């Protein structure tokens, strides 16, 4: 009967949706995990040390410029 065919199609459609959703969720979770790993790496690796050193040098330069300005005036 036509109604049972409709039901079969409907269930097939639901099954397809479920598999697509599962795939999308899996990709999303993988991406989130990679982002977390990257954030962790950013925290634990050298750039933070480099940034601190860089900030220190910049503030030192600013202080020198300020001193030079004062000496000139």
HUQUIBEL-V272223 format. One record per helix or strand of 3 or more residues. SS is the DSSP state (h for helix, s for strand). FROM is the first residue (numbers start at 0). TO is the last residue. If there is no record, write none. Layout:
ss:from:to
SS:FROM:TO
SS:FROM:TO
This chain:
ss:from:to
h:1:43
h:46:71
